[in-house]
Amino acid sequence: MYPGRAVYIFFLWLAFLEVILYWEKIQTRKINRSKLVVTFLIFSLFLLPTIYLLVYIALAKYLGVEQIFFNLNLPEQFFS
C-alpha cells in the first residue's frame, strides 16, 4: 500500500485492539476537571507545530508573502 508505513498501520491496529479489550475499564474511570484541562493543554501544545506549518504554507505559498521577503533583496544568510 504505502511503502514504509505498514508499521504505522500495524501500530494503529494494535492500539485499536487495546481500546476494544479495555473498553469497560476506560468507561468506568472518572476524569476530574483539572486532569481534563492538563490533557487539553498538552494536546494543544502538540498541535502547535502542525498549526504553525499550515499557517506558513498558507501565507508563504498560497498568499505570496514569501515573495515580499525575496523582493527586499536581503543577504543570502537570512534564507538559510
C-alpha positions as CSV (number, residue, x, y, z in Angstrom):
1,M,0.0,0.0,0.0
2,Y,2.3,2.8,1.2
3,P,6.0,1.9,1.4
4,G,7.4,2.2,4.9
5,R,4.1,3.0,6.5
6,A,2.9,-0.5,7.3
7,V,4.4,-0.2,10.7
8,Y,2.2,2.8,11.5
9,I,-0.9,0.9,10.3
10,F,0.0,-2.1,12.5
11,F,0.5,0.2,15.5
12,L,-2.9,1.8,15.0
13,W,-4.4,-1.6,14.7
14,L,-2.8,-2.7,18.0
15,A,-3.9,0.5,19.7
16,F,-7.5,0.0,18.4
17,L,-7.4,-3.6,19.8
18,E,-6.3,-2.4,23.2
19,V,-9.1,0.1,23.3
20,I,-11.6,-2.6,22.5
21,L,-10.2,-5.0,25.1
22,Y,-10.1,-2.5,27.9
23,W,-13.3,-0.6,27.0
24,E,-15.1,-1.3,30.2
25,K,-12.2,-0.1,32.3
26,I,-11.9,3.1,30.2
27,Q,-15.6,3.8,30.7
28,T,-15.6,3.4,34.5
29,R,-12.7,5.7,35.1
30,K,-13.7,9.2,36.2
31,I,-11.8,12.1,34.8
32,N,-11.7,15.1,37.0
33,R,-11.7,18.7,35.6
34,S,-8.1,19.5,36.4
35,K,-6.8,16.4,34.6
36,L,-9.0,17.3,31.7
37,V,-7.5,20.8,31.5
38,V,-4.0,19.5,31.7
39,T,-4.7,16.9,29.0
40,F,-6.2,19.6,26.7
41,L,-3.2,21.8,27.2
42,I,-0.7,19.1,26.4
43,F,-2.7,18.1,23.3
44,S,-2.8,21.7,22.1
45,L,0.9,22.1,22.7
46,F,1.5,19.0,20.5
47,L,-0.7,20.6,17.8
48,L,1.2,23.9,17.7
49,P,3.9,22.7,15.2
50,T,1.2,21.4,12.9
51,I,-0.8,24.7,13.1
52,Y,2.4,26.7,12.5
53,L,3.2,24.6,9.5
54,L,-0.2,25.0,8.0
55,V,-0.2,28.8,8.6
56,Y,3.3,29.0,7.0
57,I,2.1,27.1,3.9
58,A,-1.0,29.2,3.6
59,L,0.8,32.5,4.0
60,A,4.1,31.8,2.2
61,K,2.9,29.6,-0.7
62,Y,-0.6,30.5,-1.5
63,L,-0.9,34.1,-0.5
64,G,2.6,35.1,-1.8
65,V,4.1,36.5,1.4
66,E,7.3,34.7,0.6
67,Q,7.8,36.9,-2.4
68,I,7.7,40.0,-0.3
69,F,10.8,38.8,1.5
70,F,12.6,37.8,-1.7
71,N,11.9,41.3,-3.2
72,L,13.6,43.0,-0.3
73,N,17.0,41.9,-1.6
74,L,18.2,40.8,1.7
75,P,21.6,39.0,2.0
76,E,21.6,35.2,1.4
77,Q,22.3,34.4,5.1
78,F,18.7,35.3,6.1
79,F,17.2,32.5,3.9
80,S,19.5,29.6,5.1
